Amino acid sequence: MVSTGRLHGFESLEEQRLLLALDFLGVSDVLPQPFCLDFEHGKGHSRHIPDFVAVLPDGSLWLFDVRPGNLIKESDTLKFAGPPC
């Protein structure tokens, strides 16, 4: 990426497109799979690793999960429904 001065890996064309869009925004940093969310909920326990966290030019942090809607299973909806930080 031009904006970060580093190469960033991606696992799908959708992730590549997100990185391209973030580069056009001029992000100051992008971290792939930055952490593991480990949480309890009404139906038990879940783990999830988000795809990217990006630092936008205004300093705000954005967390991204990249997956086409038709590939989100019912068990995934809880993982994507968390409140924004």
C-alpha positions in Angstrom: 0.0 0.0 0.0 1.3 3.4 -0.9 -0.3 5.0 2.2 1.4 2.6 4.7 4.6 2.0 2.7 4.2 -1.8 3.4 2.9 -4.9 1.6 -0.4 -6.3 3.1 -1.6 -9.8 2.5 -5.2 -10.6 1.6 -7.1 -13.9 1.4 -9.8 -12.9 -1.1 -10.6 -10.4 -3.9 -13.0 -8.7 -1.4 -10.1 -8.1 1.0 -7.9 -6.9 -1.8 -10.6 -4.4 -2.8 -11.0 -3.2 0.8 -7.2 -2.6 1.0 -7.3 -0.6 -2.3 -10.1 1.5 -1.0 -8.3 2.1 2.3 -5.2 3.1 0.3 -7.2 5.7 -1.5 -8.4 7.1 1.8 -4.8 7.5 2.9 -4.9 5.4 6.0 -1.8 5.7 8.2 -1.8 2.0 9.2 -3.5 -1.3 8.6 -3.1 -4.5 10.7 -4.3 -7.8 9.4 -6.1 -10.2 11.8 -5.2 -7.9 14.8 -6.7 -9.9 17.7 -9.0 -12.7 18.7 -12.4 -11.9 20.2 -13.3 -14.6 22.8 -16.8 -14.0 24.2 -19.7 -15.6 26.0 -23.3 -15.2 24.8 -26.8 -16.6 25.4 -26.0 -19.8 23.4 -22.5 -20.5 24.7 -19.0 -19.4 23.8 -17.6 -18.0 20.5 -14.3 -16.9 19.1 -13.8 -14.6 16.1 -10.7 -13.0 14.4 -11.6 -9.8 12.5 -9.9 -9.3 9.1 -8.3 -5.8 9.5 -8.1 -2.8 11.8 -7.2 0.5 10.0 -6.1 3.8 11.3 -7.8 6.5 9.3 -6.3 9.9 8.6 -8.3 11.5 11.4 -6.8 9.0 13.9 -10.0 7.0 14.2 -9.8 3.2 14.3 -12.0 1.1 12.1 -12.4 -2.7 12.4 -13.3 -4.6 9.3 -14.7 -8.0 8.6 -14.8 -8.8 4.9 -17.2 -11.5 3.8 -19.9 -11.5 1.1 -23.4 -11.6 2.6 -24.3 -14.9 1.1 -21.3 -16.5 2.9 -22.4 -15.3 6.4 -23.9 -18.3 8.2 -26.5 -17.8 10.9 -23.9 -18.7 13.5 -21.7 -15.8 12.2 -24.4 -13.1 12.6 -23.6 -12.7 16.3 -19.9 -12.2 15.6 -20.7 -9.4 13.1 -23.4 -7.7 15.3 -21.2 -6.3 18.0 -21.5 -2.6 19.0 -19.0 -0.2 17.6 -16.2 0.8 19.9 
